[in-house]
Every structure is written in C-alpha cells, then in structure tokens.
Amino acid sequence: DVLSFSYLDEQFGDEIGGEIYIAIKRAKEQAVSLDHSLTRELAFLFSHGLLHIYGYEHSKKRQTSILEKLQDKILVMASVSPE
C-alpha cells in the first residue's frame, strides 16, 4: 500500500528526505474495507511512509508504539480523524 525510501547525504551520512509511493488502487480498497474516507486513508499512508523515512520502524515494540502515536498526532493536526 505504501513504500518509502530515504535519501542519505553522502558526505555527512544524514537522511535528507526521501520518496513515498502510495498505491492508489490499494488505498481505495482499504478505505472501503476500513469504512473511512479515501482522504483519511491517503493521509494515514503518507504519514506512515514519512515516519519510516525519518527512521521509525515496526521492528521493536516501543518504536511501533511511538510510530502509531505520531501517526495519530499527524492525522489530528491535518484535521483527518485517526479513527
């Protein structure tokens, strides 16, 4: 549904941004199956991908918890309900 790729600054080894790809057809299917708007699903997928670019992963329980809380905060700030 979403892929994200971060770019590294070769000289300093710092992440400087990235790309996010969202499968629109899959997002539409998920919006229907989860009974929320496409706008909400796209906002969720974008925020999820963005957080991955900035290093948040699912590999550790604590990181997953932080990732989920930040996603919800982003959706609220964007005026798109996290639920």
N, CA, C and O atoms as a Maestro MAE file, in Angstrom:
{
 s_m_m2io_version
 :::
 2.0.0
}

f_m_ct {
 s_m_title
 :::
 protein
 m_atom[332] {
  # First column is atom index #
  i_m_mmod_type
  r_m_x_coord
  r_m_y_coord
  r_m_z_coord
  i_m_residue_number
  s_m_chain_name
  s_m_pdb_residue_name
  s_m_pdb_atom_name
  i_m_atomic_number
  :::
  1 25 0.799 -1.193 0.000 1 A "ASP " " N  " 7
  2 3 0.000 0.000 0.000 1 A "ASP " " CA " 6
  3 2 0.848 1.265 0.000 1 A "ASP " " C  " 6
  4 15 0.486 2.247 -0.648 1 A "ASP " " O  " 8
  5 25 1.985 1.258 0.726 2 A "VAL " " N  " 7
  6 3 2.884 2.411 0.724 2 A "VAL " " CA " 6
  7 2 4.330 1.931 0.806 2 A "VAL " " C  " 6
  8 15 4.656 1.013 1.559 2 A "VAL " " O  " 8
  9 25 5.186 2.571 0.018 3 A "LEU " " N  " 7
  10 3 6.625 2.319 0.068 3 A "LEU " " CA " 6
  11 2 7.312 3.650 0.296 3 A "LEU " " C  " 6
  12 15 6.897 4.673 -0.249 3 A "LEU " " O  " 8
  13 25 8.353 3.639 1.094 4 A "SER " " N  " 7
  14 3 9.106 4.873 1.313 4 A "SER " " CA " 6
  15 2 10.593 4.570 1.228 4 A "SER " " C  " 6
  16 15 11.061 3.508 1.639 4 A "SER " " O  " 8
  17 25 11.319 5.535 0.683 5 A "PHE " " N  " 7
  18 3 12.760 5.408 0.505 5 A "PHE " " CA " 6
  19 2 13.411 6.689 1.001 5 A "PHE " " C  " 6
  20 15 13.034 7.783 0.580 5 A "PHE " " O  " 8
  21 25 14.382 6.560 1.889 6 A "SER " " N  " 7
  22 3 15.065 7.757 2.376 6 A "SER " " CA " 6
  23 2 16.347 7.976 1.572 6 A "SER " " C  " 6
  24 15 16.956 7.031 1.071 6 A "SER " " O  " 8
  25 25 16.734 9.235 1.463 7 A "TYR " " N  " 7
  26 3 17.978 9.614 0.813 7 A "TYR " " CA " 6
  27 2 18.988 9.991 1.875 7 A "TYR " " C  " 6
  28 15 18.649 10.617 2.879 7 A "TYR " " O  " 8
  29 25 20.207 9.612 1.650 8 A "LEU " " N  " 7
  30 3 21.269 9.957 2.582 8 A "LEU " " CA " 6
  31 2 22.200 10.973 1.947 8 A "LEU " " C  " 6
  32 15 22.482 10.912 0.750 8 A "LEU " " O  " 8
  33 25 22.671 11.900 2.752 9 A "ASP " " N  " 7
  34 3 23.700 12.834 2.325 9 A "ASP " " CA " 6
  35 2 25.015 12.062 2.353 9 A "ASP " " C  " 6
  36 15 25.488 11.673 3.420 9 A "ASP " " O  " 8
  37 25 25.597 11.843 1.191 10 A "GLU " " N  " 7
  38 3 26.816 11.021 1.087 10 A "GLU " " CA " 6
  39 2 27.958 11.572 1.939 10 A "GLU " " C  " 6
  40 15 28.714 10.802 2.532 10 A "GLU " " O  " 8
  41 25 28.087 12.884 2.004 11 A "GLN " " N  " 7
  42 3 29.199 13.492 2.719 11 A "GLN " " CA " 6
  43 2 29.063 13.347 4.230 11 A "GLN " " C  " 6
  44 15 30.049 13.096 4.924 11 A "GLN " " O  " 8
  45 25 27.847 13.505 4.739 12 A "PHE " " N  " 7
  46 3 27.658 13.511 6.183 12 A "PHE " " CA " 6
  47 2 26.926 12.280 6.717 12 A "PHE " " C  " 6
  48 15 26.896 12.061 7.928 12 A "PHE " " O  " 8
  49 25 26.341 11.479 5.838 13 A "GLY " " N  " 7
  50 3 25.630 10.281 6.269 13 A "GLY " " CA " 6
  51 2 24.285 10.564 6.904 13 A "GLY " " C  " 6
  52 15 23.714 9.696 7.565 13 A "GLY " " O  " 8
  53 25 23.768 11.781 6.709 14 A "ASP " " N  " 7
  54 3 22.487 12.163 7.290 14 A "ASP " " CA " 6
  55 2 21.354 11.940 6.299 14 A "ASP " " C  " 6
  56 15 21.533 12.085 5.090 14 A "ASP " " O  " 8
  57 25 20.180 11.584 6.827 15 A "GLU " " N  " 7
  58 3 18.999 11.499 5.980 15 A "GLU " " CA " 6
  59 2 18.563 12.907 5.629 15 A "GLU " " C  " 6
  60 15 18.493 13.777 6.497 15 A "GLU " " O  " 8
  61 25 18.268 13.131 4.349 16 A "ILE " " N  " 7
  62 3 17.892 14.475 3.914 16 A "ILE " " CA " 6
  63 2 16.524 14.511 3.245 16 A "ILE " " C  " 6
  64 15 16.136 15.536 2.684 16 A "ILE " " O  " 8
  65 25 15.813 13.437 3.297 17 A "GLY " " N  " 7
  66 3 14.499 13.388 2.660 17 A "GLY " " CA " 6
  67 2 14.255 12.015 2.068 17 A "GLY " " C  " 6
  68 15 14.889 11.033 2.454 17 A "GLY " " O  " 8
  69 25 13.331 11.960 1.127 18 A "GLY " " N  " 7
  70 3 13.047 10.677 0.520 18 A "GLY " " CA " 6
  71 2 11.864 10.739 -0.413 18 A "GLY " " C  " 6
  72 15 11.393 11.813 -0.787 18 A "GLY " " O  " 8
  73 25 11.394 9.568 -0.781 19 A "GLU " " N  " 7
  74 3 10.243 9.440 -1.664 19 A "GLU " " CA " 6
  75 2 9.226 8.506 -1.029 19 A "GLU " " C  " 6
  76 15 9.574 7.548 -0.338 19 A "GLU " " O  " 8
  77 25 7.969 8.809 -1.282 20 A "ILE " " N  " 7
  78 3 6.871 7.983 -0.787 20 A "ILE " " CA " 6
  79 2 5.999 7.622 -1.980 20 A "ILE " " C  " 6
  80 15 5.579 8.493 -2.742 20 A "ILE " " O  " 8
  81 25 5.734 6.336 -2.135 21 A "TYR " " N  " 7
  82 3 4.864 5.855 -3.199 21 A "TYR " " CA " 6
  83 2 3.637 5.211 -2.573 21 A "TYR " " C  " 6
  84 15 3.756 4.312 -1.740 21 A "TYR " " O  " 8
  85 25 2.466 5.668 -2.972 22 A "ILE " " N  " 7
  86 3 1.213 5.138 -2.450 22 A "ILE " " CA " 6
  87 2 0.458 4.475 -3.595 22 A "ILE " " C  " 6
  88 15 0.252 5.085 -4.644 22 A "ILE " " O  " 8
  89 25 0.051 3.237 -3.395 23 A "ALA " " N  " 7
  90 3 -0.756 2.511 -4.380 23 A "ALA " " CA " 6
  91 2 -2.202 2.974 -4.219 23 A "ALA " " C  " 6
  92 15 -2.903 2.546 -3.302 23 A "ALA " " O  " 8
  93 25 -2.639 3.852 -5.121 24 A "ILE " " N  " 7
  94 3 -3.965 4.462 -5.007 24 A "ILE " " CA " 6
  95 2 -5.074 3.408 -5.039 24 A "ILE " " C  " 6
  96 15 -6.022 3.483 -4.258 24 A "ILE " " O  " 8
  97 25 -4.959 2.434 -5.932 25 A "LYS " " N  " 7
  98 3 -5.996 1.396 -6.013 25 A "LYS " " CA " 6
  99 2 -6.115 0.663 -4.674 25 A "LYS " " C  " 6
  100 15 -7.221 0.413 -4.194 25 A "LYS " " O  " 8
  101 25 -4.986 0.324 -4.084 26 A "ARG " " N  " 7
  102 3 -4.999 -0.370 -2.787 26 A "ARG " " CA " 6
  103 2 -5.544 0.550 -1.690 26 A "ARG " " C  " 6
  104 15 -6.276 0.098 -0.809 26 A "ARG " " O  " 8
  105 25 -5.191 1.831 -1.739 27 A "ALA " " N  " 7
  106 3 -5.699 2.783 -0.747 27 A "ALA " " CA " 6
  107 2 -7.216 2.873 -0.818 27 A "ALA " " C  " 6
  108 15 -7.888 2.932 0.211 27 A "ALA " " O  " 8
  109 25 -7.759 2.885 -2.042 28 A "LYS " " N  " 7
  110 3 -9.217 2.918 -2.202 28 A "LYS " " CA " 6
  111 2 -9.855 1.672 -1.598 28 A "LYS " " C  " 6
  112 15 -10.866 1.765 -0.902 28 A "LYS " " O  " 8
  113 25 -9.269 0.507 -1.862 29 A "GLU " " N  " 7
  114 3 -9.790 -0.748 -1.307 29 A "GLU " " CA " 6
  115 2 -9.753 -0.726 0.216 29 A "GLU " " C  " 6
  116 15 -10.711 -1.138 0.871 29 A "GLU " " O  " 8
  117 25 -8.652 -0.247 0.777 30 A "GLN " " N  " 7
  118 3 -8.516 -0.204 2.231 30 A "GLN " " CA " 6
  119 2 -9.492 0.788 2.849 30 A "GLN " " C  " 6
  120 15 -10.046 0.526 3.917 30 A "GLN " " O  " 8
  121 25 -9.705 1.910 2.199 31 A "ALA " " N  " 7
  122 3 -10.663 2.894 2.723 31 A "ALA " " CA " 6
  123 2 -12.054 2.277 2.811 31 A "ALA " " C  " 6
  124 15 -12.763 2.473 3.799 31 A "ALA " " O  " 8
  125 25 -12.440 1.540 1.787 32 A "VAL " " N  " 7
  126 3 -13.754 0.887 1.787 32 A "VAL " " CA " 6
  127 2 -13.809 -0.183 2.875 32 A "VAL " " C  " 6
  128 15 -14.763 -0.236 3.651 32 A "VAL " " O  " 8
  129 25 -12.787 -1.032 2.931 33 A "SER " " N  " 7
  130 3 -12.819 -2.141 3.899 33 A "SER " " CA " 6
  131 2 -12.738 -1.646 5.340 33 A "SER " " C  " 6
  132 15 -13.258 -2.298 6.245 33 A "SER " " O  " 8
  133 25 -12.095 -0.508 5.563 34 A "LEU " " N  " 7
  134 3 -11.990 0.043 6.914 34 A "LEU " " CA " 6
  135 2 -13.073 1.061 7.223 34 A "LEU " " C  " 6
  136 15 -13.130 1.606 8.325 34 A "LEU " " O  " 8
  137 25 -13.927 1.313 6.248 35 A "ASP " " N  " 7
  138 3 -15.077 2.206 6.393 35 A "ASP " " CA " 6
  139 2 -14.682 3.635 6.796 35 A "ASP " " C  " 6
  140 15 -15.247 4.223 7.718 35 A "ASP " " O  " 8
  141 25 -13.706 4.158 6.079 36 A "HIS " " N  " 7
  142 3 -13.390 5.571 6.242 36 A "HIS " " CA " 6
  143 2 -13.072 6.180 4.880 36 A "HIS " " C  " 6
  144 15 -13.008 5.460 3.884 36 A "HIS " " O  " 8
  145 25 -12.874 7.477 4.825 37 A "SER " " N  " 7
  146 3 -12.712 8.166 3.547 37 A "SER " " CA " 6
  147 2 -11.360 7.873 2.907 37 A "SER " " C  " 6
  148 15 -10.402 7.492 3.580 37 A "SER " " O  " 8
  149 25 -11.309 8.058 1.600 38 A "LEU " " N  " 7
  150 3 -10.047 7.919 0.877 38 A "LEU " " CA " 6
  151 2 -9.060 8.981 1.361 38 A "LEU " " C  " 6
  152 15 -7.863 8.714 1.464 38 A "LEU " " O  " 8
  153 25 -9.550 10.165 1.654 39 A "THR " " N  " 7
  154 3 -8.680 11.229 2.167 39 A "THR " " CA " 6
  155 2 -7.989 10.790 3.444 39 A "THR " " C  " 6
  156 15 -6.788 11.000 3.610 39 A "THR " " O  " 8
  157 25 -8.744 10.183 4.344 40 A "ARG " " N  " 7
  158 3 -8.177 9.709 5.605 40 A "ARG " " CA " 6
  159 2 -7.147 8.618 5.349 40 A "ARG " " C  " 6
  160 15 -6.083 8.615 5.968 40 A "ARG " " O  " 8
  161 25 -7.450 7.689 4.441 41 A "GLU " " N  " 7
  162 3 -6.521 6.589 4.140 41 A "GLU " " CA " 6
  163 2 -5.236 7.124 3.513 41 A "GLU " " C  " 6
  164 15 -4.145 6.686 3.877 41 A "GLU " " O  " 8
  165 25 -5.350 8.062 2.580 42 A "LEU " " N  " 7
  166 3 -4.162 8.632 1.952 42 A "LEU " " CA " 6
  167 2 -3.317 9.401 2.963 42 A "LEU " " C  " 6
  168 15 -2.089 9.326 2.933 42 A "LEU " " O  " 8
  169 25 -3.969 10.137 3.852 43 A "ALA " " N  " 7
  170 3 -3.243 10.866 4.897 43 A "ALA " " CA " 6
  171 2 -2.516 9.890 5.826 43 A "ALA " " C  " 6
  172 15 -1.377 10.129 6.225 43 A "ALA " " O  " 8
  173 25 -3.186 8.800 6.159 44 A "PHE " " N  " 7
  174 3 -2.561 7.783 7.013 44 A "PHE " " CA " 6
  175 2 -1.343 7.181 6.316 44 A "PHE " " C  " 6
  176 15 -0.266 7.097 6.905 44 A "PHE " " O  " 8
  177 25 -1.514 6.764 5.062 45 A "LEU " " N  " 7
  178 3 -0.413 6.128 4.341 45 A "LEU " " CA " 6
  179 2 0.761 7.086 4.156 45 A "LEU " " C  " 6
  180 15 1.919 6.689 4.285 45 A "LEU " " O  " 8
  181 25 0.457 8.352 3.852 46 A "PHE " " N  " 7
  182 3 1.531 9.326 3.700 46 A "PHE " " CA " 6
  183 2 2.274 9.525 5.015 46 A "PHE " " C  " 6
  184 15 3.504 9.516 5.037 46 A "PHE " " O  " 8
  185 25 1.541 9.705 6.108 47 A "SER " " N  " 7
  186 3 2.204 9.926 7.399 47 A "SER " " CA " 6
  187 2 3.013 8.698 7.804 47 A "SER " " C  " 6
  188 15 4.097 8.829 8.373 47 A "SER " " O  " 8
  189 25 2.496 7.513 7.514 48 A "HIS " " N  " 7
  190 3 3.207 6.272 7.823 48 A "HIS " " CA " 6
  191 2 4.523 6.207 7.039 48 A "HIS " " C  " 6
  192 15 5.577 5.907 7.600 48 A "HIS " " O  " 8
  193 25 4.444 6.489 5.749 49 A "GLY " " N  " 7
  194 3 5.648 6.482 4.923 49 A "GLY " " CA " 6
  195 2 6.655 7.529 5.363 49 A "GLY " " C  " 6
  196 15 7.857 7.266 5.398 49 A "GLY " " O  " 8
  197 25 6.166 8.720 5.700 50 A "LEU " " N  " 7
  198 3 7.037 9.801 6.147 50 A "LEU " " CA " 6
  199 2 7.777 9.416 7.423 50 A "LEU " " C  " 6
  200 15 8.975 9.669 7.549 50 A "LEU " " O  " 8
  201 25 7.075 8.813 8.354 51 A "LEU " " N  " 7
  202 3 7.723 8.391 9.595 51 A "LEU " " CA " 6
  203 2 8.781 7.323 9.339 51 A "LEU " " C  " 6
  204 15 9.811 7.302 10.014 51 A "LEU " " O  " 8
  205 25 8.543 6.445 8.380 52 A "HIS " " N  " 7
  206 3 9.575 5.457 8.013 52 A "HIS " " CA " 6
  207 2 10.817 6.156 7.460 52 A "HIS " " C  " 6
  208 15 11.941 5.758 7.765 52 A "HIS " " O  " 8
  209 25 10.618 7.196 6.650 53 A "ILE " " N  " 7
  210 3 11.763 7.942 6.121 53 A "ILE " " CA " 6
  211 2 12.598 8.514 7.260 53 A "ILE " " C  " 6
  212 15 13.824 8.572 7.172 53 A "ILE " " O  " 8
  213 25 11.933 8.933 8.316 54 A "TYR " " N  " 7
  214 3 12.646 9.501 9.457 54 A "TYR " " CA " 6
  215 2 13.083 8.458 10.485 54 A "TYR " " C  " 6
  216 15 13.448 8.798 11.611 54 A "TYR " " O  " 8
  217 25 13.040 7.191 10.089 55 A "GLY " " N  " 7
  218 3 13.669 6.148 10.898 55 A "GLY " " CA " 6
  219 2 12.785 5.343 11.817 55 A "GLY " " C  " 6
  220 15 13.282 4.451 12.504 55 A "GLY " " O  " 8
  221 25 11.507 5.616 11.861 56 A "TYR " " N  " 7
  222 3 10.616 4.833 12.725 56 A "TYR " " CA " 6
  223 2 10.278 3.519 12.043 56 A "TYR " " C  " 6
  224 15 9.909 3.494 10.869 56 A "TYR " " O  " 8
  225 25 10.407 2.429 12.784 57 A "GLU " " N  " 7
  226 3 10.192 1.092 12.222 57 A "GLU " " CA " 6
  227 2 9.246 0.279 13.099 57 A "GLU " " C  " 6
  228 15 8.871 0.693 14.196 57 A "GLU " " O  " 8
  229 25 8.872 -0.888 12.583 58 A "HIS " " N  " 7
  230 3 7.998 -1.816 13.308 58 A "HIS " " CA " 6
  231 2 8.790 -2.901 14.022 58 A "HIS " " C  " 6
  232 15 8.204 -3.782 14.651 58 A "HIS " " O  " 8
  233 25 10.108 -2.848 13.934 59 A "SER " " N  " 7
  234 3 10.935 -3.947 14.428 59 A "SER " " CA " 6
  235 2 10.944 -4.083 15.953 59 A "SER " " C  " 6
  236 15 11.205 -5.167 16.476 59 A "SER " " O  " 8
  237 25 10.665 -3.010 16.654 60 A "LYS " " N  " 7
  238 3 10.665 -3.050 18.115 60 A "LYS " " CA " 6
  239 2 9.329 -2.536 18.628 60 A "LYS " " C  " 6
  240 15 8.759 -1.594 18.079 60 A "LYS " " O  " 8
  241 25 8.832 -3.174 19.701 61 A "LYS " " N  " 7
  242 3 7.524 -2.816 20.245 61 A "LYS " " CA " 6
  243 2 7.452 -1.333 20.605 61 A "LYS " " C  " 6
  244 15 6.453 -0.678 20.307 61 A "LYS " " O  " 8
  245 25 8.479 -0.802 21.230 62 A "ARG " " N  " 7
  246 3 8.486 0.617 21.633 62 A "ARG " " CA " 6
  247 2 8.423 1.521 20.406 62 A "ARG " " C  " 6
  248 15 7.683 2.505 20.399 62 A "ARG " " O  " 8
  249 25 9.194 1.198 19.369 63 A "GLN " " N  " 7
  250 3 9.173 2.019 18.148 63 A "GLN " " CA " 6
  251 2 7.804 1.952 17.484 63 A "GLN " " C  " 6
  252 15 7.322 2.960 16.967 63 A "GLN " " O  " 8
  253 25 7.175 0.786 17.489 64 A "THR " " N  " 7
  254 3 5.839 0.663 16.905 64 A "THR " " CA " 6
  255 2 4.853 1.544 17.653 64 A "THR " " C  " 6
  256 15 4.013 2.198 17.035 64 A "THR " " O  " 8
  257 25 4.945 1.567 18.969 65 A "SER " " N  " 7
  258 3 4.061 2.396 19.784 65 A "SER " " CA " 6
  259 2 4.263 3.884 19.465 65 A "SER " " C  " 6
  260 15 3.295 4.628 19.311 65 A "SER " " O  " 8
  261 25 5.503 4.297 19.371 66 A "ILE " " N  " 7
  262 3 5.802 5.698 19.042 66 A "ILE " " CA " 6
  263 2 5.296 6.021 17.638 66 A "ILE " " C  " 6
  264 15 4.688 7.070 17.428 66 A "ILE " " O  " 8
  265 25 5.540 5.135 16.681 67 A "LEU " " N  " 7
  266 3 5.081 5.312 15.300 67 A "LEU " " CA " 6
  267 2 3.573 5.521 15.261 67 A "LEU " " C  " 6
  268 15 3.095 6.439 14.595 67 A "LEU " " O  " 8
  269 25 2.826 4.689 15.960 68 A "GLU " " N  " 7
  270 3 1.370 4.785 15.960 68 A "GLU " " CA " 6
  271 2 0.890 6.086 16.600 68 A "GLU " " C  " 6
  272 15 -0.048 6.708 16.103 68 A "GLU " " O  " 8
  273 25 1.520 6.502 17.693 69 A "LYS " " N  " 7
  274 3 1.132 7.750 18.351 69 A "LYS " " CA " 6
  275 2 1.420 8.954 17.459 69 A "LYS " " C  " 6
  276 15 0.609 9.878 17.378 69 A "LYS " " O  " 8
  277 25 2.565 8.946 16.793 70 A "LEU " " N  " 7
  278 3 2.898 10.046 15.901 70 A "LEU " " CA " 6
  279 2 1.958 10.098 14.695 70 A "LEU " " C  " 6
  280 15 1.559 11.180 14.263 70 A "LEU " " O  " 8
  281 25 1.603 8.925 14.150 71 A "GLN " " N  " 7
  282 3 0.640 8.882 13.040 71 A "GLN " " CA " 6
  283 2 -0.672 9.534 13.453 71 A "GLN " " C  " 6
  284 15 -1.222 10.356 12.721 71 A "GLN " " O  " 8
  285 25 -1.164 9.167 14.619 72 A "ASP " " N  " 7
  286 3 -2.422 9.736 15.114 72 A "ASP " " CA " 6
  287 2 -2.304 11.250 15.287 72 A "ASP " " C  " 6
  288 15 -3.219 11.990 14.929 72 A "ASP " " O  " 8
  289 25 -1.185 11.706 15.833 73 A "LYS " " N  " 7
  290 3 -0.981 13.136 16.040 73 A "LYS " " CA " 6
  291 2 -0.965 13.869 14.697 73 A "LYS " " C  " 6
  292 15 -1.563 14.937 14.570 73 A "LYS " " O  " 8
  293 25 -0.296 13.314 13.709 74 A "ILE " " N  " 7
  294 3 -0.243 13.930 12.383 74 A "ILE " " CA " 6
  295 2 -1.639 14.010 11.784 74 A "ILE " " C  " 6
  296 15 -2.006 15.041 11.219 74 A "ILE " " O  " 8
  297 25 -2.424 12.943 11.897 75 A "LEU " " N  " 7
  298 3 -3.776 12.941 11.341 75 A "LEU " " CA " 6
  299 2 -4.663 13.977 12.023 75 A "LEU " " C  " 6
  300 15 -5.476 14.621 11.359 75 A "LEU " " O  " 8
  301 25 -4.524 14.144 13.314 76 A "VAL " " N  " 7
  302 3 -5.296 15.159 14.030 76 A "VAL " " CA " 6
  303 2 -4.861 16.552 13.579 76 A "VAL " " C  " 6
  304 15 -5.703 17.418 13.339 76 A "VAL " " O  " 8
  305 25 -3.568 16.767 13.465 77 A "MET " " N  " 7
  306 3 -3.056 18.073 13.024 77 A "MET " " CA " 6
  307 2 -3.513 18.400 11.595 77 A "MET " " C  " 6
  308 15 -3.716 19.563 11.246 77 A "MET " " O  " 8
  309 25 -3.671 17.355 10.783 78 A "ALA " " N  " 7
  310 3 -4.125 17.543 9.398 78 A "ALA " " CA " 6
  311 2 -5.657 17.584 9.298 78 A "ALA " " C  " 6
  312 15 -6.218 17.618 8.203 78 A "ALA " " O  " 8
  313 25 -6.310 17.581 10.444 79 A "SER " " N  " 7
  314 3 -7.783 17.575 10.520 79 A "SER " " CA " 6
  315 2 -8.394 16.358 9.850 79 A "SER " " C  " 6
  316 15 -9.455 16.440 9.231 79 A "SER " " O  " 8
  317 25 -7.713 15.229 9.979 80 A "VAL " " N  " 7
  318 3 -8.227 13.952 9.476 80 A "VAL " " CA " 6
  319 2 -8.231 13.002 10.671 80 A "VAL " " C  " 6
  320 15 -7.172 12.658 11.197 80 A "VAL " " O  " 8
  321 25 -9.393 12.586 11.091 81 A "SER " " N  " 7
  322 3 -9.523 11.748 12.286 81 A "SER " " CA " 6
  323 2 -8.643 10.495 12.191 81 A "SER " " C  " 6
  324 15 -8.624 9.838 11.150 81 A "SER " " O  " 8
  325 25 -7.918 10.157 13.259 82 A "PRO " " N  " 7
  326 3 -7.117 8.928 13.231 82 A "PRO " " CA " 6
  327 2 -7.953 7.658 13.288 82 A "PRO " " C  " 6
  328 15 -7.442 6.581 12.980 82 A "PRO " " O  " 8
  329 25 -9.184 7.750 13.661 83 A "GLU " " N  " 7
  330 3 -10.056 6.554 13.741 83 A "GLU " " CA " 6
  331 2 -10.915 6.443 12.514 83 A "GLU " " C  " 6
  332 15 -11.709 5.509 12.398 83 A "GLU " " O  " 8
  :::
 }
 m_bond[331] {
  # First column is bond index #
  i_m_from
  i_m_to
  i_m_order
  :::
  1 1 2 1
  2 2 3 1
  3 3 4 2
  4 3 5 1
  5 5 6 1
  6 6 7 1
  7 7 8 2
  8 7 9 1
  9 9 10 1
  10 10 11 1
  11 11 12 2
  12 11 13 1
  13 13 14 1
  14 14 15 1
  15 15 16 2
  16 15 17 1
  17 17 18 1
  18 18 19 1
  19 19 20 2
  20 19 21 1
  21 21 22 1
  22 22 23 1
  23 23 24 2
  24 23 25 1
  25 25 26 1
  26 26 27 1
  27 27 28 2
  28 27 29 1
  29 29 30 1
  30 30 31 1
  31 31 32 2
  32 31 33 1
  33 33 34 1
  34 34 35 1
  35 35 36 2
  36 35 37 1
  37 37 38 1
  38 38 39 1
  39 39 40 2
  40 39 41 1
  41 41 42 1
  42 42 43 1
  43 43 44 2
  44 43 45 1
  45 45 46 1
  46 46 47 1
  47 47 48 2
  48 47 49 1
  49 49 50 1
  50 50 51 1
  51 51 52 2
  52 51 53 1
  53 53 54 1
  54 54 55 1
  55 55 56 2
  56 55 57 1
  57 57 58 1
  58 58 59 1
  59 59 60 2
  60 59 61 1
  61 61 62 1
  62 62 63 1
  63 63 64 2
  64 63 65 1
  65 65 66 1
  66 66 67 1
  67 67 68 2
  68 67 69 1
  69 69 70 1
  70 70 71 1
  71 71 72 2
  72 71 73 1
  73 73 74 1
  74 74 75 1
  75 75 76 2
  76 75 77 1
  77 77 78 1
  78 78 79 1
  79 79 80 2
  80 79 81 1
  81 81 82 1
  82 82 83 1
  83 83 84 2
  84 83 85 1
  85 85 86 1
  86 86 87 1
  87 87 88 2
  88 87 89 1
  89 89 90 1
  90 90 91 1
  91 91 92 2
  92 91 93 1
  93 93 94 1
  94 94 95 1
  95 95 96 2
  96 95 97 1
  97 97 98 1
  98 98 99 1
  99 99 100 2
  100 99 101 1
  101 101 102 1
  102 102 103 1
  103 103 104 2
  104 103 105 1
  105 105 106 1
  106 106 107 1
  107 107 108 2
  108 107 109 1
  109 109 110 1
  110 110 111 1
  111 111 112 2
  112 111 113 1
  113 113 114 1
  114 114 115 1
  115 115 116 2
  116 115 117 1
  117 117 118 1
  118 118 119 1
  119 119 120 2
  120 119 121 1
  121 121 122 1
  122 122 123 1
  123 123 124 2
  124 123 125 1
  125 125 126 1
  126 126 127 1
  127 127 128 2
  128 127 129 1
  129 129 130 1
  130 130 131 1
  131 131 132 2
  132 131 133 1
  133 133 134 1
  134 134 135 1
  135 135 136 2
  136 135 137 1
  137 137 138 1
  138 138 139 1
  139 139 140 2
  140 139 141 1
  141 141 142 1
  142 142 143 1
  143 143 144 2
  144 143 145 1
  145 145 146 1
  146 146 147 1
  147 147 148 2
  148 147 149 1
  149 149 150 1
  150 150 151 1
  151 151 152 2
  152 151 153 1
  153 153 154 1
  154 154 155 1
  155 155 156 2
  156 155 157 1
  157 157 158 1
  158 158 159 1
  159 159 160 2
  160 159 161 1
  161 161 162 1
  162 162 163 1
  163 163 164 2
  164 163 165 1
  165 165 166 1
  166 166 167 1
  167 167 168 2
  168 167 169 1
  169 169 170 1
  170 170 171 1
  171 171 172 2
  172 171 173 1
  173 173 174 1
  174 174 175 1
  175 175 176 2
  176 175 177 1
  177 177 178 1
  178 178 179 1
  179 179 180 2
  180 179 181 1
  181 181 182 1
  182 182 183 1
  183 183 184 2
  184 183 185 1
  185 185 186 1
  186 186 187 1
  187 187 188 2
  188 187 189 1
  189 189 190 1
  190 190 191 1
  191 191 192 2
  192 191 193 1
  193 193 194 1
  194 194 195 1
  195 195 196 2
  196 195 197 1
  197 197 198 1
  198 198 199 1
  199 199 200 2
  200 199 201 1
  201 201 202 1
  202 202 203 1
  203 203 204 2
  204 203 205 1
  205 205 206 1
  206 206 207 1
  207 207 208 2
  208 207 209 1
  209 209 210 1
  210 210 211 1
  211 211 212 2
  212 211 213 1
  213 213 214 1
  214 214 215 1
  215 215 216 2
  216 215 217 1
  217 217 218 1
  218 218 219 1
  219 219 220 2
  220 219 221 1
  221 221 222 1
  222 222 223 1
  223 223 224 2
  224 223 225 1
  225 225 226 1
  226 226 227 1
  227 227 228 2
  228 227 229 1
  229 229 230 1
  230 230 231 1
  231 231 232 2
  232 231 233 1
  233 233 234 1
  234 234 235 1
  235 235 236 2
  236 235 237 1
  237 237 238 1
  238 238 239 1
  239 239 240 2
  240 239 241 1
  241 241 242 1
  242 242 243 1
  243 243 244 2
  244 243 245 1
  245 245 246 1
  246 246 247 1
  247 247 248 2
  248 247 249 1
  249 249 250 1
  250 250 251 1
  251 251 252 2
  252 251 253 1
  253 253 254 1
  254 254 255 1
  255 255 256 2
  256 255 257 1
  257 257 258 1
  258 258 259 1
  259 259 260 2
  260 259 261 1
  261 261 262 1
  262 262 263 1
  263 263 264 2
  264 263 265 1
  265 265 266 1
  266 266 267 1
  267 267 268 2
  268 267 269 1
  269 269 270 1
  270 270 271 1
  271 271 272 2
  272 271 273 1
  273 273 274 1
  274 274 275 1
  275 275 276 2
  276 275 277 1
  277 277 278 1
  278 278 279 1
  279 279 280 2
  280 279 281 1
  281 281 282 1
  282 282 283 1
  283 283 284 2
  284 283 285 1
  285 285 286 1
  286 286 287 1
  287 287 288 2
  288 287 289 1
  289 289 290 1
  290 290 291 1
  291 291 292 2
  292 291 293 1
  293 293 294 1
  294 294 295 1
  295 295 296 2
  296 295 297 1
  297 297 298 1
  298 298 299 1
  299 299 300 2
  300 299 301 1
  301 301 302 1
  302 302 303 1
  303 303 304 2
  304 303 305 1
  305 305 306 1
  306 306 307 1
  307 307 308 2
  308 307 309 1
  309 309 310 1
  310 310 311 1
  311 311 312 2
  312 311 313 1
  313 313 314 1
  314 314 315 1
  315 315 316 2
  316 315 317 1
  317 317 318 1
  318 318 319 1
  319 319 320 2
  320 319 321 1
  321 321 322 1
  322 322 323 1
  323 323 324 2
  324 323 325 1
  325 325 326 1
  326 326 327 1
  327 327 328 2
  328 327 329 1
  329 329 330 1
  330 330 331 1
  331 331 332 2
  :::
 }
}
